[in-house]
Amino acid sequence: MAGNGTNGNPLAFRLRFTDVYAKRGDRWQMVAWQSTKLPLIELKGSSS
């Protein structure tokens, strides 16, 4: 994911996620989903 910081420099952040599926009958169904945003990283010297 990306965006702009308060000083105008681009920001990037990472996500870590987990999906849990269970087979119910003849199909797979998502039964749980979780995500965590990891710390922001400011990209120095980049211009957009």
C-alpha positions, -999 to 999 in steps of 0.1 A, spaced: 0 0 0 12 35 -6 3 71 1 19 105 10 34 115 43 29 148 61 61 162 46 51 152 10 74 122 8 58 89 -4 49 64 23 47 27 20 34 1 44 31 -36 44 3 -59 54 5 -94 68 -26 -115 64 -40 -149 70 -70 -166 54 -85 -198 69 -106 -221 47 -127 -251 56 -140 -277 32 -178 -280 38 -194 -306 17 -180 -303 -18 -167 -267 -16 -142 -246 2 -155 -218 24 -135 -189 40 -142 -191 77 -117 -165 90 -96 -136 78 -72 -114 97 -47 -87 87 -21 -67 105 -6 -34 92 32 -35 97 51 -2 106 52 26 80 84 31 59 91 65 46 108 64 12 135 92 12 145 110 -19 116 98 -40 96 123 -60 62 117 -76 
